[in-house]
């Protein structure tokens, strides 16, 4: 099998796995707060399971990178799928036992599973060359579009599947999805990271990688795009209810947001191949700022939905672009360190922001939340646009 054929095979496998693994997070995001409110000893702790999911995602990135470096992508992803099975099982057990902390442990394990799922995009890019590298990341993210549909639909279909225990069926289904993904991941043919000819030691230290200007710019762009998206996405449903809109309207807004996050992936890779990663990333960050401006323009349902849709598109361009930029900043032997550090910083910042959103809404409201978007966006856009202007199209 040629290198190109192998790369395309891996992209197909990882896209399918992303569709299944990507459905886990929407289940936690949709139901974590509701189940938390149902089980928590204090109503103020209702959103803790969702925030803990973000902590698990951040905490799992470095160990996942080390495991995949030692044992290879396929073994690592199969282990990640087992975390996914455990996550849904433990969360469902917490609901059955009416035990808040058991349920919270389940959402934390779901975050650990998410750390492996999030690296599928890097695995697809590793085996690709040239324009196919950017397209590989984009196509794997298309699997996230399917996950954004599968997750909410499973919530609707299974939340009352087990009589007398609302929502338990949804988390049982969350455990079944990674079981289905296991035979798919068995088809992956990515070589073990630590055993390829170019991966035998060597390369820069993590400290040297973290201080390289190109890498710093790429990681910072990823951190800002994901964290600012999470800030508005987490706050929007609460703000909608505070302004008198229904829970159904808020849920529909999140669903459109998820579709907007992954829908553009069909063309993002082509746009990066034509215009460059930095330009696409800059446009995405600018769209996140536009989303905040829409949020400041009014509090009707249409304003919230438009904010969430533009926010999703902006995240898609900026996060996929930043991810592709990271892959240009390391050699093959450095990929585990560089990619693991990137995900740790991105998802660590996102976890912190998820705790922050509620406090900001409480003290300053939806308006303050939107104003917070502009300073970090401007700070990263200046060097990003400068670098994009220096690179030929």
VMD Tcl script that draws the C-alpha trace (Angstrom):
set ca {
  {0.00 0.00 0.00}
  {1.41 3.41 -0.98}
  {1.98 6.11 1.61}
  {-0.89 8.15 0.17}
  {-3.26 5.16 0.22}
  {-2.26 4.38 3.81}
  {-2.84 7.99 4.82}
  {-6.28 7.99 3.22}
  {-7.14 4.70 4.95}
  {-6.16 6.14 8.33}
  {-8.15 9.30 7.66}
  {-11.25 7.18 6.96}
  {-10.75 5.10 10.11}
  {-10.17 8.14 12.31}
  {-13.12 10.03 10.84}
  {-15.43 7.12 11.73}
  {-13.89 6.87 15.21}
  {-14.30 10.63 15.67}
  {-18.02 10.36 14.86}
  {-18.46 7.88 17.71}
  {-16.01 9.41 20.18}
  {-17.16 12.93 19.42}
  {-20.69 12.04 20.52}
  {-19.55 11.56 24.13}
  {-18.97 15.24 24.94}
  {-22.43 16.45 23.79}
  {-24.03 13.88 26.07}
  {-22.08 15.22 29.06}
  {-22.68 18.84 28.06}
  {-26.40 18.31 27.52}
  {-27.15 16.27 30.64}
  {-24.28 16.92 33.08}
  {-25.91 20.01 34.58}
  {-29.39 18.45 34.73}
  {-28.15 15.29 36.41}
  {-25.89 17.38 38.64}
  {-28.88 19.43 39.76}
  {-30.77 16.19 40.42}
  {-27.99 14.59 42.49}
  {-25.91 17.43 43.98}
  {-26.12 18.04 47.73}
  {-26.01 21.79 46.98}
  {-27.66 23.34 43.88}
  {-24.59 25.56 43.44}
  {-22.63 22.39 42.56}
  {-24.92 21.40 39.69}
  {-22.40 22.32 36.96}
  {-19.44 20.62 38.66}
  {-19.78 17.41 36.54}
  {-19.48 19.44 33.32}
  {-16.46 21.39 34.60}
  {-14.84 18.16 35.83}
  {-15.22 16.76 32.31}
  {-13.00 19.63 31.14}
  {-10.49 18.87 33.89}
  {-10.35 15.23 32.80}
  {-9.74 16.33 29.23}
  {-6.82 18.52 30.31}
  {-5.40 15.98 32.76}
  {-5.49 13.19 30.17}
  {-3.59 14.91 27.36}
  {-0.01 14.42 28.59}
  {-0.47 10.78 29.76}
  {-2.23 9.98 26.48}
  {0.68 11.44 24.49}
  {3.22 9.46 26.55}
  {1.27 6.21 26.20}
  {0.99 6.64 22.44}
  {4.69 7.45 22.19}
  {5.55 4.27 24.09}
  {2.99 1.86 22.60}
  {1.78 3.54 19.41}
  {-1.37 5.27 18.25}
  {-3.55 2.17 17.86}
  {-2.87 0.74 21.33}
  {-3.36 4.18 22.84}
  {-6.68 4.71 21.09}
  {-7.94 1.27 22.11}
  {-7.06 2.11 25.73}
  {-8.89 5.41 25.30}
  {-11.98 3.54 24.06}
  {-11.92 1.47 27.27}
  {-11.92 4.74 29.22}
  {-15.01 5.66 27.21}
  {-16.76 2.43 28.18}
  {-15.85 3.01 31.83}
  {-17.03 6.64 31.69}
  {-20.58 5.87 30.61}
  {-20.79 2.87 32.94}
  {-19.63 4.79 36.03}
  {-21.84 7.78 35.25}
  {-24.87 5.51 34.84}
  {-23.98 3.77 38.10}
  {-23.91 7.16 39.83}
  {-27.44 7.87 38.59}
  {-28.71 4.45 39.65}
  {-27.12 4.87 43.09}
  {-28.24 8.51 43.41}
  {-24.58 9.31 44.13}
  {-23.38 12.70 42.91}
  {-19.67 12.02 43.31}
  {-19.81 8.68 41.49}
  {-21.53 10.43 38.60}
  {-18.85 13.15 38.69}
  {-16.09 10.52 38.53}
  {-17.82 9.19 35.41}
  {-17.72 12.59 33.71}
  {-14.04 12.97 34.68}
  {-13.26 9.61 33.00}
  {-15.22 10.83 29.97}
  {-12.74 13.71 29.85}
  {-9.85 11.23 29.85}
  {-11.47 9.48 26.87}
  {-11.87 12.86 25.20}
  {-8.11 13.44 25.48}
  {-7.54 10.49 23.14}
  {-10.37 11.46 20.80}
  {-9.01 15.01 20.48}
  {-5.67 13.66 19.20}
  {-7.28 11.80 16.28}
  {-6.72 14.95 14.20}
  {-2.95 14.77 14.82}
  {-2.83 11.06 13.97}
  {-4.50 11.75 10.63}
  {-1.99 14.50 9.85}
  {1.07 12.43 10.86}
  {0.78 10.06 7.91}
  {-0.14 12.73 5.35}
  {2.11 15.01 3.35}
  {1.66 18.34 1.59}
  {-1.89 19.64 1.05}
  {-3.28 16.30 2.28}
  {-2.03 17.11 5.81}
  {-4.37 20.07 6.27}
  {-7.21 18.21 4.58}
  {-6.63 15.21 6.88}
  {-7.25 17.32 9.99}
  {-10.30 18.87 8.37}
  {-11.83 15.53 7.37}
  {-11.37 14.01 10.80}
  {-13.15 17.02 12.21}
  {-16.04 16.19 9.85}
  {-16.47 13.13 12.03}
  {-17.10 15.59 14.83}
  {-20.06 16.89 12.82}
  {-21.57 13.40 12.92}
  {-20.81 13.22 16.64}
  {-22.58 16.55 17.17}
  {-25.71 14.95 15.70}
  {-25.35 11.48 17.26}
  {-24.80 12.74 20.83}
  {-27.90 14.99 21.14}
  {-30.08 12.45 19.32}
  {-29.00 9.70 21.73}
  {-29.99 12.00 24.60}
  {-33.46 12.40 23.07}
  {-33.92 8.71 22.27}
  {-32.53 7.17 25.45}
  {-33.00 9.62 28.33}
  {-36.16 7.79 29.48}
  {-35.16 4.36 28.18}
  {-34.73 2.96 31.70}
  {-37.97 3.41 33.58}
  {-37.81 5.24 36.88}
  {-34.23 6.44 36.32}
  {-34.19 9.49 34.05}
  {-31.04 10.02 31.97}
  {-29.38 6.72 32.96}
  {-30.12 5.26 29.53}
  {-28.22 8.10 27.85}
  {-25.05 7.29 29.77}
  {-25.46 3.57 29.06}
  {-25.55 4.52 25.38}
  {-22.43 6.66 25.99}
  {-20.66 3.47 27.12}
  {-21.83 1.55 24.04}
  {-20.42 4.04 21.50}
  {-16.71 3.35 22.27}
  {-17.44 -0.38 22.19}
  {-18.57 0.10 18.59}
  {-15.43 2.18 17.92}
  {-13.02 -0.57 19.05}
  {-13.21 -2.76 15.89}
  {-12.94 0.40 13.78}
  {-9.78 1.53 15.61}
  {-8.30 -1.94 15.12}
  {-8.04 -1.04 11.41}
  {-5.67 1.87 12.10}
  {-2.22 1.35 10.61}
  {-0.29 4.24 12.16}
  {3.24 3.14 13.20}
  {4.15 3.36 16.91}
  {5.45 6.87 17.50}
  {8.42 5.75 19.54}
  {9.56 3.02 17.14}
  {9.72 4.62 13.71}
  {13.09 5.34 12.25}
  {12.76 9.06 12.74}
  {11.34 8.78 16.25}
  {14.23 7.09 18.06}
  {15.07 9.78 20.58}
  {16.61 13.09 19.64}
  {14.81 16.28 18.88}
  {14.51 19.37 21.03}
  {13.58 19.28 24.67}
  {10.07 20.27 25.68}
  {11.43 23.53 27.06}
  {13.00 24.39 23.70}
  {9.79 23.54 21.86}
  {7.70 25.65 24.23}
  {9.89 28.70 23.65}
  {10.01 28.45 19.83}
  {8.17 31.54 18.47}
  {6.25 29.65 15.77}
  {5.07 27.05 18.27}
  {4.09 29.69 20.82}
  {2.00 31.49 18.20}
  {0.28 28.28 17.06}
  {-0.52 27.10 20.60}
  {-1.69 30.55 21.71}
  {-4.03 30.74 18.72}
  {-5.47 27.34 19.67}
  {-5.83 28.32 23.34}
  {-7.59 31.60 22.52}
  {-9.92 30.05 19.92}
  {-11.02 27.16 22.14}
  {-11.18 29.09 25.43}
  {-13.15 32.03 24.02}
  {-15.53 29.67 22.26}
  {-16.04 27.75 25.53}
  {-16.63 30.98 27.45}
  {-19.53 32.05 25.23}
  {-20.88 28.55 24.61}
  {-21.01 27.75 28.34}
  {-22.62 31.07 29.24}
  {-25.15 31.34 26.40}
  {-27.73 28.76 27.62}
  {-27.70 30.22 31.15}
  {-28.01 33.75 29.76}
  {-30.92 32.74 27.52}
  {-32.86 31.34 30.47}
  {-32.00 34.41 32.56}
  {-33.48 36.61 29.81}
  {-36.75 34.68 29.82}
  {-36.19 32.28 26.93}
  {-37.13 28.61 27.21}
  {-34.77 25.75 27.95}
  {-35.81 24.27 24.59}
  {-34.67 27.41 22.77}
  {-31.34 27.25 24.60}
  {-30.87 23.57 23.72}
  {-31.68 24.24 20.06}
  {-29.15 27.07 20.04}
  {-26.44 24.71 21.33}
  {-27.34 22.14 18.69}
  {-26.96 24.72 15.91}
  {-23.69 25.78 17.51}
  {-22.35 22.23 17.42}
  {-23.32 21.84 13.77}
  {-21.63 25.16 12.96}
  {-18.50 23.99 14.80}
  {-18.00 20.98 12.56}
  {-19.98 21.68 9.37}
  {-17.34 23.93 7.74}
  {-14.79 21.10 8.04}
  {-15.78 20.01 4.54}
  {-14.03 23.10 3.14}
  {-11.60 24.22 5.86}
  {-8.80 21.99 4.59}
  {-9.17 23.33 1.05}
  {-9.17 26.90 2.33}
  {-5.93 26.28 4.25}
  {-4.33 24.67 1.20}
  {-5.27 27.69 -0.93}
  {-4.85 30.64 1.44}
  {-2.54 29.32 4.16}
  {-3.09 28.15 7.72}
  {-2.34 31.53 9.32}
  {-4.88 33.39 7.19}
  {-7.66 30.88 7.88}
  {-6.85 30.94 11.61}
  {-6.97 34.76 11.64}
  {-10.35 34.80 9.88}
  {-11.69 32.31 12.43}
  {-10.56 34.42 15.38}
  {-12.10 37.51 13.77}
  {-15.41 35.63 13.45}
  {-15.32 34.82 17.17}
  {-15.06 38.56 17.79}
  {-18.00 39.11 15.41}
  {-20.00 36.57 17.43}
  {-19.34 38.57 20.61}
  {-20.44 41.75 18.81}
  {-23.71 40.07 17.83}
  {-24.14 39.01 21.45}
  {-23.80 42.63 22.52}
  {-26.38 43.81 19.97}
  {-29.43 42.28 21.66}
  {-30.90 39.50 23.81}
  {-33.64 38.10 21.56}
  {-33.54 34.40 20.70}
  {-32.27 35.32 17.21}
  {-29.33 37.23 18.71}
  {-28.29 34.27 20.85}
  {-28.65 31.78 18.00}
  {-26.71 33.99 15.58}
  {-23.99 34.44 18.20}
  {-23.68 30.67 18.66}
  {-23.68 29.88 14.94}
  {-21.02 32.47 14.04}
  {-19.05 31.38 17.11}
  {-19.06 27.78 15.88}
  {-17.84 28.72 12.40}
  {-15.13 30.94 13.86}
  {-13.96 28.13 16.15}
  {-13.79 25.71 13.23}
  {-11.52 27.95 11.15}
  {-9.33 29.09 14.05}
  {-8.94 25.78 15.87}
  {-8.33 23.62 12.80}
  {-5.96 26.27 11.47}
  {-4.06 26.45 14.77}
  {-3.87 22.64 14.91}
  {-2.38 22.56 11.40}
  {0.10 25.26 12.43}
  {1.27 23.09 15.34}
  {2.03 20.20 12.96}
  {4.46 22.50 11.11}
  {6.37 23.30 14.31}
  {7.89 19.94 15.22}
  {9.87 17.08 13.73}
  {8.52 13.50 13.80}
  {10.54 12.62 16.90}
  {9.15 15.67 18.72}
  {5.48 15.13 17.85}
  {4.45 13.41 21.10}
  {5.89 16.22 23.25}
  {4.70 19.04 21.01}
  {1.18 17.72 20.44}
  {0.70 16.62 24.06}
  {1.81 20.00 25.41}
  {-0.47 21.77 22.92}
  {-3.55 19.81 23.99}
  {-2.72 20.18 27.69}
  {-2.50 23.96 27.35}
  {-5.60 24.25 25.14}
  {-7.86 22.06 27.24}
  {-6.43 23.23 30.55}
  {-7.32 26.79 29.63}
  {-10.75 25.67 28.46}
  {-11.40 23.86 31.75}
  {-10.53 27.03 33.66}
  {-12.82 29.10 31.46}
  {-15.74 26.71 32.03}
  {-15.55 27.50 35.76}
  {-15.18 31.22 35.00}
  {-18.27 31.60 32.80}
  {-20.76 31.08 35.62}
  {-19.01 33.54 37.93}
  {-18.83 36.23 35.23}
  {-22.51 35.80 34.36}
  {-23.37 36.07 38.04}
  {-21.46 39.29 38.55}
  {-21.49 41.09 35.19}
  {-24.08 39.32 33.09}
  {-24.11 38.37 29.39}
  {-22.79 41.78 28.35}
  {-19.62 41.44 30.43}
  {-19.06 37.92 29.11}
  {-19.07 39.20 25.52}
  {-16.77 42.14 26.25}
  {-14.20 39.69 27.67}
  {-13.78 38.13 24.21}
  {-12.12 41.10 22.51}
  {-8.79 41.63 24.37}
  {-7.35 38.10 23.86}
  {-8.59 38.01 20.26}
  {-6.85 41.29 19.43}
  {-3.65 40.26 21.21}
  {-3.26 37.09 19.13}
  {-4.57 38.54 15.86}
  {-1.79 41.15 15.66}
  {1.17 38.68 15.46}
  {-0.92 36.19 13.48}
  {-1.84 38.70 10.77}
  {1.76 39.93 10.68}
  {3.01 36.39 10.12}
  {0.30 35.66 7.55}
  {1.28 38.77 5.60}
  {4.90 37.56 5.41}
  {3.96 34.13 4.03}
  {3.06 33.71 0.35}
  {-0.38 32.38 -0.47}
}
mol new
graphics top color blue
foreach p $ca { graphics top sphere $p radius 0.5 }
foreach p [lrange $ca 0 end-1] q [lrange $ca 1 end] { graphics top cylinder $p $q radius 0.2 }
display resetview
